Amino acid sequence: MILSITLDRKKGGIANSLISYSKALDLIGEKHFVILPEDAAAKDDLLNLPNVQIFSIKKSLLYFHLLTRFIFKRDYKNHIEDSKWIFIHNSKLINFFNQYSFKLGMINHSGKLRNTLHRAFNIFLTHAGYERFISHYPDNESTNIVIPHGFEQLSESFGLKKNKILKVISAGRFVSKKGFNDLIKAAEKLQRDNFPVQIELFGSGPLEAELSKKINDLALKNIRLIGWTEDLHNEFRKADVFCITSLEEPFGLIIGEAMMSGLPVISTQTDGAIEIFGTEPEKKGAIYVDFSSPDEIKNAIQALINDEKRLLLAQNAHDNINTNFSLERLSRKLKDLFEYAD
C-alpha cells in the first residue's frame, strides 16, 4: 500500500501526477491511498481508478489533523503507519512527517529548493532540478533521485492534418512566466508577413484581460484566446503544432500530453523541455527557441509549414514520449525506489 497526500486543489501538475502515479502503481500491483482536500481537482478522476482509495476532507480540517498528527483521525494515522511508502506533493508538508523519513518522498513539482533540506527522499522531475539542489547543498542529508513524469500511451494513430492553414495551439495559466506576450508578438510578425497560421491560446488567469487587449489593440486576426477546455486532448488532435514559450517550466506535463497526440513542439529551453528533448531537440520532436524571442518563435512556426519536417518531428515526439516517458517506465522507477528504501 502506497500513500500520497496533497493540499493542492487546482488542476495542473500535481493533480495530473496523482493520476499518473496511481496508474503506474497499478501496473506493479500496488494500492494507492490518497489524502486530499474534498474539492481537489483530481478527486473525480482518481475515484475512477481501480487501485485508488480516496480520503477527502475540508482543507482547513486537513491542516488541523496534520498539526495534531492525526490523533483524532485514527484510520488516517493507521494508513500512514502501515503504508510501504508515503509521497507528499507539497513541500510545506515535510515537517509533519519527519518521523517517517525512511519511507517518505517529497516530489519536487516546482523545481524550487524550498523545504528540500531534510532526511527524507527528494524526488526531482528533472536532472536540472537535481543538479541545482546538489550545487546549492552539497552536504545535504537526503536521498536525491530523478523520476520524470510518465504518460499513458494513446492507441490512436496520427498523421498530417487537413487544415487549410497551419494551426498552432498553446495552453496554460495566463501569468507572466508562461511567456504568452512573446507568442502574441510573434503572431504580430507573422500577420505582417501574411503567413497562413491560426494560433489558439487555451487557459485563463490574471493576465487574461491584458492579453486580450493587446491582441485587440494590434488588430491581430491570427491569434485568439479560447479559455479553458475540459478536453484539451481533442484540441491537440485538431492542431498541427504545440508551442510553449514559458520563461520557466519545472517539467511541463502539457508538453508530454501534446507529444502523445503526435504534435511537434516549439519550446523555450526550460528545465522540463531539456529533460524531454535533450541536446538534439529535433531528434526528440522539438524546435528550441530562446527565452523572450518573438523572432525565433516566428521562424520556428514558419519552418513547420513544411509538411515533411512537421511529420518527422511529430513522429519523433511520439516515439520519444512513448519510449522514454511511459507509464511503464515510471512504474519501474517507483518499484526500484521502494526496493532501494527496503
C-alpha positions in Angstrom: 0.0 0.0 0.0 1.3 3.4 -1.1 0.0 6.6 0.4 0.0 10.1 -1.1 -1.0 13.4 0.5 -1.6 16.8 -1.0 -3.1 20.1 -0.1 -3.5 21.2 -3.7 -7.0 21.7 -5.1 -6.2 23.1 -8.6 -6.0 21.5 -12.0 -2.4 21.1 -13.2 0.8 19.3 -12.5 0.0 17.9 -9.0 -3.5 16.7 -10.0 -2.2 15.0 -13.1 0.8 13.4 -11.3 -1.5 11.9 -8.7 -3.4 10.2 -11.6 -0.3 9.1 -13.5 1.3 7.7 -10.2 -1.9 5.8 -9.5 -1.9 4.2 -12.9 1.8 3.4 -12.7 1.4 1.9 -9.2 -1.5 -0.3 -10.5 0.9 -1.7 -13.1 3.1 -3.1 -10.3 0.1 -4.3 -8.2 0.2 -1.5 -5.6 -2.9 0.0 -4.0 -2.8 3.8 -3.7 -4.4 5.6 -0.8 -4.7 9.4 -1.4 -5.5 12.0 1.3 -6.6 15.3 -0.3 -9.0 18.3 0.1 -12.6 17.4 -0.6 -12.7 19.9 -3.5 -9.4 18.8 -5.1 -9.5 18.8 -8.9 -8.0 15.3 -9.1 -10.7 13.7 -7.0 -13.2 12.6 -9.6 -10.6 11.1 -11.9 -8.9 9.3 -9.1 -12.2 7.8 -8.0 -12.4 6.0 -11.4 -9.1 4.2 -10.9 -9.4 0.6 -9.6 -6.4 0.7 -7.2 -7.2 4.0 -5.6 -9.0 4.8 -2.3 -9.7 8.4 -1.5 -9.7 10.1 1.9 -11.1 13.6 1.3 -11.6 16.3 3.9 -12.0 20.1 4.1 -8.6 21.7 3.6 -8.9 23.6 7.0 -9.6 20.3 8.8 -6.8 18.6 7.0 -4.4 21.2 8.3 -5.8 20.6 11.8 -5.2 16.9 11.6 -1.7 17.4 10.3 -1.0 19.6 13.3 -2.4 17.1 15.7 -0.6 14.2 14.0 -4.0 12.6 13.1 -4.7 11.7 16.7 -8.4 12.4 16.0 -8.4 10.5 12.7 -7.2 7.1 13.7 -8.0 5.5 10.4 -5.8 8.1 8.6 -3.0 7.5 11.1 -3.2 3.8 10.7 -2.9 4.1 6.9 0.1 6.4 7.3 1.9 4.0 9.7 1.0 0.8 7.7 1.9 2.2 4.3 5.0 0.9 2.4 5.8 4.4 1.2 4.5 8.0 1.5 4.6 10.6 -1.2 4.0 14.2 -0.3 3.1 16.7 -3.1 3.6 19.9 -1.2 7.0 20.9 0.3 5.3 22.5 3.4 4.2 19.0 4.5 7.7 17.8 5.1 7.8 18.9 8.8 4.6 16.9 9.6 6.2 13.6 8.5 9.7 13.7 9.8 9.3 10.5 11.8 8.6 8.6 8.5 11.7 9.9 6.7 12.9 6.3 5.9 9.8 5.9 3.6 9.0 9.5 2.7 9.4 11.0 -0.7 8.8 14.7 -1.4 8.0 15.2 -5.1 9.6 18.5 -6.2 6.9 19.7 -8.6 8.1 23.4 -8.7 11.8 22.9 -9.3 12.5 25.3 -6.5 14.7 24.5 -3.5 12.5 25.5 -0.5 12.0 22.8 2.1 14.4 20.4 0.4 16.8 20.1 3.3 15.7 17.1 5.3 16.5 13.4 5.8 13.8 12.0 3.5 13.9 11.4 -0.2 13.8 14.4 -2.7 12.2 13.3 -5.9 13.1 15.7 -8.7 11.3 15.7 -12.0 14.3 16.9 -14.0 18.1 16.4 -13.8 18.4 20.2 -13.9 16.4 20.5 -10.7 18.5 17.7 -9.1 21.8 19.3 -10.1 20.7 22.7 -8.9 20.0 21.2 -5.5 23.3 19.4 -5.3 25.2 22.5 -6.2 23.4 24.6 -3.5 23.5 21.9 -0.8 26.4 19.5 -1.4 26.4 18.3 2.2 22.7 17.5 2.3 21.4 14.5 4.3 18.6 13.5 2.0 18.5 10.8 -0.7 18.1 12.6 -4.0 16.8 11.0 -7.2 15.2 12.0 -10.5 11.9 10.4 -11.6 10.3 12.2 -14.5 6.6 12.1 -15.2 5.0 9.1 -17.1 2.3 9.3 -19.8 -0.3 6.8 -20.8 0.1 5.6 -24.4 -2.7 6.5 -26.7 -3.9 3.9 -29.2 -4.9 6.2 -32.0 -2.7 6.9 -35.0 -1.8 10.3 -36.3 -0.7 11.9 -39.5 -0.8 15.2 -41.4 -4.0 17.2 -40.7 -6.1 18.7 -43.5 -6.1 22.2 -42.1 -6.0 24.9 -44.8 -3.6 27.0 -42.7 -1.2 26.0 -40.0 -2.9 25.6 -36.7 -0.8 26.2 -33.6 -2.0 25.5 -30.1 -0.7 26.7 -26.8 -2.1 26.4 -23.3 -1.5 27.3 -19.7 -2.2 29.8 -16.9 -2.2 33.4 -18.2 0.7 34.6 -16.0 3.9 36.3 -16.9 6.2 33.2 -16.6 4.3 31.5 -19.3 5.6 33.9 -21.9 2.3 34.4 -23.8 3.2 38.1 -24.6 6.1 36.7 -26.7 3.8 34.5 -28.6 1.5 37.5 -29.3 4.4 39.5 -30.6 5.4 36.6 -32.8 1.8 36.5 -34.1 2.1 40.2 -35.0 5.2 39.5 -37.1 3.5 36.5 -38.8 0.5 38.6 -39.7 2.7 41.3 -41.1 4.3 38.6 -43.3 0.8 37.3 -44.4 1.8 33.9 -43.1 -1.1 31.4 -43.1 -1.4 30.5 -39.4 -4.0 30.4 -36.7 -2.7 30.4 -33.1 -5.1 29.4 -30.3 -4.3 30.0 -26.6 -6.2 27.9 -24.1 -6.3 28.9 -20.5 -7.2 31.7 -18.0 -5.5 33.7 -15.4 -4.8 37.2 -14.1 -3.3 38.4 -17.4 -6.3 37.4 -19.5 -7.7 40.9 -19.9 -4.2 42.3 -20.6 -3.5 39.7 -23.3 -6.9 40.1 -24.9 -6.4 43.9 -25.0 -3.0 43.5 -26.6 -4.5 41.3 -29.3 -7.3 43.7 -30.0 -5.0 46.8 -30.0 -2.7 45.1 -32.5 -5.8 44.1 -34.6 -4.5 40.5 -34.8 -6.7 38.1 -36.7 -4.3 35.1 -36.4 -4.4 34.6 -32.6 -7.2 34.3 -30.1 -7.8 33.4 -26.5 -10.1 30.4 -26.1 -10.5 29.9 -22.3 -10.1 26.6 -20.5 -11.4 23.4 -22.1 -12.2 20.1 -20.4 -10.9 18.2 -23.3 -7.6 19.6 -24.4 -6.6 16.3 -25.9 -9.4 16.8 -28.5 -7.9 20.2 -29.4 -4.5 18.6 -29.8 -5.9 16.2 -32.3 -7.1 19.1 -34.5 -3.9 21.1 -34.3 -0.6 20.9 -36.3 1.9 22.3 -33.7 2.2 22.8 -30.0 4.0 25.9 -28.9 5.2 26.6 -25.3 7.1 29.9 -24.6 7.5 29.7 -20.9 10.2 31.5 -19.0 10.3 28.7 -16.5 8.8 25.2 -16.5 9.8 22.6 -14.0 8.6 19.7 -16.2 5.7 20.7 -18.3 3.2 17.9 -18.3 1.3 19.6 -21.1 4.3 19.1 -23.4 4.1 15.4 -23.0 0.4 15.4 -23.5 0.8 17.2 -26.8 3.5 14.8 -27.9 1.3 11.8 -27.1 -1.2 13.3 -29.6 1.5 13.4 -32.3 2.3 17.1 -32.2 5.7 18.6 -32.9 6.7 21.1 -30.2 8.2 24.6 -30.3 9.7 25.3 -26.8 11.9 27.5 -24.9 14.8 25.7 -23.1 13.3 25.3 -19.7 14.2 22.5 -17.2 11.3 20.4 -18.4 12.0 20.9 -22.1 15.7 20.0 -21.7 14.7 16.9 -19.7 12.3 15.8 -22.5 14.3 16.9 -25.7 17.9 16.9 -24.5 20.7 18.5 -26.6 19.3 17.3 -30.0 15.7 18.5 -29.8 14.7 17.8 -33.4 15.6 14.1 -33.0 13.2 14.1 -30.0 10.4 16.1 -31.6 11.0 19.8 -30.9 12.5 23.0 -32.1 14.1 25.2 -29.4 13.7 28.9 -29.2 15.4 31.4 -26.9 13.6 33.0 -24.0 11.6 36.1 -24.9 12.4 35.9 -28.6 9.4 36.5 -30.8 11.6 36.4 -33.9 12.7 32.9 -33.1 9.1 31.8 -32.3 8.0 33.2 -35.7 10.9 31.5 -37.5 10.1 28.1 -35.9 6.4 28.4 -36.8 7.3 29.2 -40.4 9.7 26.3 -40.6 6.9 23.9 -39.6 4.7 24.9 -42.6 6.8 22.2 -44.4 4.8 19.0 -44.3 7.8 16.7 -44.3 9.5 18.4 -41.5 6.4 18.7 -39.4 5.6 15.0 -39.8 9.1 13.9 -39.0 9.1 16.0 -35.8 5.7 14.7 -34.9 6.8 11.1 -35.2 10.0 11.8 -33.2 7.9 13.4 -30.5 5.5 10.5 -30.3 8.3 7.9 -30.2 10.3 9.9 -27.6 7.4 10.2 -25.1 6.3 6.6 -25.6 9.8 5.2 -25.2 11.4 7.5 -22.5 8.4 8.8 -20.5 5.9 5.9 -20.5 3.8 4.8 -17.5 5.7 1.5 -17.7 9.0 3.3 -17.2 7.5 5.3 -14.3 6.3 2.2 -12.7 9.7 0.6 -12.9 11.4 3.6 -11.3 8.8 3.6 -8.5 9.4 -0.1 -7.9 13.2 0.5 -7.8 12.6 3.3 -5.3 10.6 1.0 -3.0 13.2 -1.8 -3.2 16.0 0.7 -2.6 14.3 2.0 0.5 13.8 -1.6 1.9 
